[in-house]
Amino acid sequence: MTEVKLDDIVSLAKRRGFIYQGSDVYGGLSGTWDYGPLGVQLKRNIMNLWWKHFVDDREDMYAVDAAILMNQKVWQASGHVDTFVDPLCEDTVNHRRYRTDHILKDKGISPDGMTMEQMDAAIAENGIKSPDGNPLSESRTFNMMFKTNVGATFDENSISYLRPETAQGIFTNFKNVVDTFYPDLPFGIAQQGKAFRNEISPRDFVFRSREFEQMEIEYFVNPEHWQEAFDELLASTHDFLRKLGLPDEKVHELDVPAEDRAHYSKKTIDIEFDFPIGKEELLGIAYRTDFDLGNIQRVSGKSMEYTIKGTNDKFVPHVIEPSFGVERALMAVLSTAYREDEVNGEKRTYLALPEHLAPVRYAVSPLLKNKPELVEKAREVYKALKAKYGNVMWDDNGNIGKRYRRQDEIGTPHCVVIDFQTLEDDTVTIRDRDTTEQKRVDGKSL
Ligand code: ATP
């Protein structure tokens, strides 16, 4: 398998219209990325696959799409205002800011389980300087939520935040869903949408962005049965990762030790993946107990209890949360699919994407674009395939060899060429991206 570097992915993503730097034309805005035509399609395919796997194919899942701006009490009750912080230190000469744990990690020292004071001590003991070689300040905490004001009055009451996770929009709608649908426990509420974190040092392409997309489930259970639900969602997550085409041997479970878990979590498994930047978190599954619903109940004064149908048995449900980041899934998919090989003595780059994820499923070309009868026939085939699959591309740019190269690089599994024989018997040539083999088939069989 090709040893893939992050730079290979970044340059292919830009060159072929998957992902561009956000606000590029004005010099960019750090930690933001714009999806181009192919990136939008790939991202949508990943998100739709998740939706099908975790929502449509299950009987116990409900969906919400909550507002991004929420009442500030949401973030006070959830603890984000006080505790959604990262340790920040500063280069004392040029005042560049860094995440203290990242500074340690980059020097091969694991910050896991360390307090901020212990991290500062490790920096001092090891004589670690900033990346520019200057002394570092002591660390302080930095809240990662983007603060804003809602409405025309700028005072304490108008403060709001761009949501740093989609989860709270699910918890605040728990009672609404129960009151309107009264589902049996256990059941889940799923949501996909944007989340925003003012990361101190966004890096590694889309892996650590300031604006990103999450796919989250809050799965509500009777606390006596949390373990079964946790195990089932973990197994289902592995099935989903296989559907993304990620090889099992690159996927690792990390049972997060108590000292590194969020204080409300009784168990967390991080799913790590061998990215080109190393083994890093792809997603997490956490048993969040009744922490969130309990906080909402306490701060809002409204009951979050669930009554088992036909009984007086009431309790605040506990929650298992599988939380996926779309950008990290996309990076895992791209880095798994990236391949380099040699065809007819020439280096070739291609993306071996699974057919159901490929942004373009079929590319259709006339053999010669100056022959109207070939173009007309090719348009016919193109239209029929497009009506069937949607993501089909018309490609008559350059010679056939160039077209194949371009389609290989964007991961198109099949290139269909219409030639003179098509005019006689409706057969077309179809070329396989991975083997580069071509065969003649009945055009109507596609
Ligand atoms: P990390 O430790 O890498 O900062 P986290 O533990 O803070 O991640 P969670 O709060 O558990 O992340 O968020 C759930 C998921 O959202 C992560 O597993 C990841 O896929 C995604 N995610 C979190 N932060 C970012 C980010 N800045 N950019 C892209 N995806 C992110």
Residues whose N, C-alpha, C, O or C-beta is under 5 A from the ligand:
A	BS01	ATP	E199 V206 F207 R208 S209 F212 E281 L282 L283 G284 S323 F324 G325 E327 R328
